Each structure stands twice: as structure tokens, then as C-alpha cells.
Amino acid sequence: MTPQRFNASVTRSGTRAIIAIPFDPDAIWGSRQRHYIAGSVNGCGVRGVLEPSGDKFVLSLGPAWRRDNGIDVGAEVTVELYPEGPQSEALAPDVSKALAAAPDAKDFFDSLASFYRKNFIRWIESAKRPQTRATRIDEMIKALEDRHRQI
């Protein structure tokens, strides 16, 4: 997944400070319920969720983050964002193949927070024997189809 770079202004929306996202993350990174992202704003690390706002997406910047990084409403910033955590397209071939064969499981996997995706992958990667790995992949697919976030 390619990082997206752009310049933007930090604006106010009600009581929140936001950055409007000038691209459609569903079109760039694939359709998801939530887009968990990581990246930087003016070189300062940021993690969060892109939130739908009308016909666009926004990134909220909390007051403590803005204070610690010296960025406030009205600032012109350079932003670089990318999807956080393991993405289904970059997984081991056997895991990718299993997810591709189960579209509902893949969609649910893609919608999970990075923490849950990493746990599934760590569990599979920790298998010592190929048979155990194959069994764990099957169990992961079943859990995802049943909409379980963890085994």
C-alpha cells in the first residue's frame, strides 16, 4: 500500500481540530469499515482512524497531540499517511490465498484494528510444523467468517 502525501490546513469542526483528506481511502487502499492509519503530520508521528464526514474523510488531531507537537488550528501542514498494520495484500502467500478464497473473512480481516490483525498473523507465524500452520490458517478463516476478532 503506497503512502499518500499531501499538504493541508488544520481546521476546526465543532470542538475538534481536523485535517480533511483530499483522496478517497476506499479507492486507494480498498473499501473498509474503518481506515486505521499511521504516518506523520509535519514530521510528527500520528496514528488514528480516518472518519467519514459527509462526502469526504477527516483525520482528527487531539488537543494533547497538537500541544505536544506545536500544531494548532490554522497551521499549514505536510501529511503522509498509510494503512496501519498487516494488510491482506502483503501477507504470506498461503494466508493471502486463504483470505482470497473467503471474501467475507477477508473483508472482516481488513476491517479489524491492527492489533487484531497482528495477533492472527503472529499466531500463524509461530507454528513450527506446516500442518499446524495450515490448521491455524483454517481456524483463522472460520473465526473471521464468524466475525470473531481473535481465536
C-alpha positions as CSV (number, residue, x, y, z in Angstrom):
1,M,0.0,0.0,0.0
2,T,1.5,3.3,-1.1
3,P,1.7,6.1,1.4
4,Q,-0.3,9.2,0.4
5,R,1.4,12.6,0.8
6,F,-0.3,15.9,0.6
7,N,-0.4,19.5,2.1
8,A,-3.4,20.6,4.1
9,S,-4.7,23.0,6.7
10,V,-5.7,22.1,10.2
11,T,-9.3,23.3,10.5
12,R,-11.9,23.4,13.3
13,S,-15.1,21.3,13.1
14,G,-17.2,22.0,16.2
15,T,-14.8,21.5,19.1
16,R,-12.4,19.2,17.1
17,A,-9.3,20.0,15.0
18,I,-9.3,18.1,11.8
19,I,-7.4,17.6,8.6
20,A,-9.6,17.0,5.5
21,I,-8.3,14.0,3.5
22,P,-8.1,15.0,-0.2
23,F,-8.4,11.5,-1.5
24,D,-10.8,8.6,-1.1
25,P,-9.1,5.9,1.0
26,D,-11.7,3.3,-0.1
27,A,-10.5,3.9,-3.7
28,I,-6.8,4.0,-2.8
29,W,-6.5,1.3,-0.1
30,G,-9.7,-0.7,-0.6
31,S,-13.1,-0.4,0.9
32,R,-13.2,-0.8,4.7
33,Q,-15.5,0.0,7.6
34,R,-12.6,1.9,9.3
35,H,-9.3,3.1,7.9
36,Y,-6.7,2.7,10.7
37,I,-3.7,4.8,9.6
38,A,-0.2,5.7,10.7
39,G,2.1,8.4,9.3
40,S,3.2,11.9,10.1
41,V,2.0,15.5,10.2
42,N,4.8,17.9,9.7
43,G,7.2,15.1,10.5
44,C,5.5,14.3,13.8
45,G,4.2,10.7,14.1
46,V,0.5,10.2,14.1
47,R,-1.9,7.2,14.3
48,G,-5.6,7.2,14.1
49,V,-8.8,6.4,12.2
50,L,-10.0,8.3,9.2
51,E,-13.5,9.3,9.9
52,P,-16.2,9.8,7.2
53,S,-17.6,13.3,7.2
54,G,-20.2,13.9,4.6
55,D,-18.6,13.0,1.2
56,K,-15.0,13.1,2.4
57,F,-12.8,11.7,5.2
58,V,-11.1,13.5,8.0
59,L,-8.3,12.9,10.5
60,S,-8.9,14.3,14.0
61,L,-6.0,15.7,15.9
62,G,-6.4,15.5,19.7
63,P,-5.6,18.5,21.9
64,A,-2.7,16.7,23.7
65,W,-1.1,15.6,20.4
66,R,-1.4,19.2,19.0
67,R,0.1,20.7,22.1
68,D,3.0,18.2,22.2
69,N,3.8,18.8,18.5
70,G,3.2,22.6,18.4
71,I,0.4,22.3,15.7
72,D,-2.9,24.1,16.1
73,V,-5.9,25.2,14.1
74,G,-4.9,27.3,11.1
75,A,-1.5,25.6,10.6
76,E,-0.4,24.5,7.1
77,V,0.9,21.0,7.3
78,T,2.5,18.3,5.2
79,V,0.9,15.0,5.8
80,E,1.9,11.4,4.9
81,L,-0.5,8.6,5.7
82,Y,-0.6,4.8,5.1
83,P,-2.7,2.0,6.4
84,E,-1.5,0.7,9.7
85,G,-0.7,-2.9,10.4
86,P,-0.5,-6.0,8.3
87,Q,-2.5,-5.6,5.1
88,S,-4.1,-8.7,3.4
89,E,-2.2,-7.9,0.2
90,A,1.2,-8.2,1.9
91,L,0.7,-11.4,3.8
92,A,2.4,-14.7,3.2
93,P,1.1,-16.4,0.1
94,D,-0.7,-19.2,1.9
95,V,-2.5,-16.7,4.2
96,S,-3.4,-14.4,1.2
97,K,-4.7,-17.4,-0.8
98,A,-6.9,-18.5,2.1
99,L,-8.3,-15.0,2.6
100,A,-8.9,-14.5,-1.2
101,A,-10.9,-17.8,-1.2
102,A,-13.1,-16.5,1.7
103,P,-14.3,-12.9,0.7
104,D,-16.3,-12.4,3.9
105,A,-13.4,-13.4,6.1
106,K,-11.1,-11.1,4.1
107,D,-13.5,-8.1,4.4
108,F,-13.7,-8.7,8.1
109,F,-9.9,-9.1,8.5
110,D,-9.4,-5.8,6.6
111,S,-11.8,-4.0,8.8
112,L,-10.1,-5.1,12.1
113,A,-7.8,-2.9,14.1
114,S,-4.1,-3.5,13.5
115,F,-3.8,-5.2,16.9
116,Y,-6.2,-8.0,16.0
117,R,-4.7,-8.5,12.5
118,K,-1.2,-8.7,14.0
119,N,-2.4,-11.2,16.6
120,F,-3.8,-13.5,14.0
121,I,-0.6,-13.3,11.9
122,R,1.7,-13.8,14.9
123,W,-0.3,-16.9,15.9
124,I,0.0,-18.4,12.4
125,E,3.7,-17.5,12.0
126,S,4.5,-19.1,15.4
127,A,3.5,-22.6,14.1
128,K,6.6,-24.9,14.0
129,R,5.1,-27.5,11.6
130,P,3.5,-26.9,8.2
131,Q,0.4,-29.0,9.3
132,T,0.0,-26.8,12.3
133,R,0.3,-23.7,10.2
134,A,-2.4,-24.9,7.7
135,T,-4.7,-25.8,10.6
136,R,-4.3,-22.4,12.1
137,I,-5.0,-20.7,8.8
138,D,-8.2,-22.7,8.5
139,E,-9.1,-21.8,12.1
140,M,-8.4,-18.1,11.4
141,I,-10.7,-18.1,8.3
142,K,-13.5,-19.8,10.3
143,A,-13.2,-17.3,13.2
144,L,-13.2,-14.4,10.7
145,E,-16.3,-15.7,8.9
146,D,-18.0,-16.0,12.4
147,R,-16.9,-12.3,12.9
148,H,-14.6,-13.2,15.9
149,R,-11.7,-10.7,16.4
150,Q,-9.5,-13.3,18.0
151,I,-9.1,-17.0,18.5
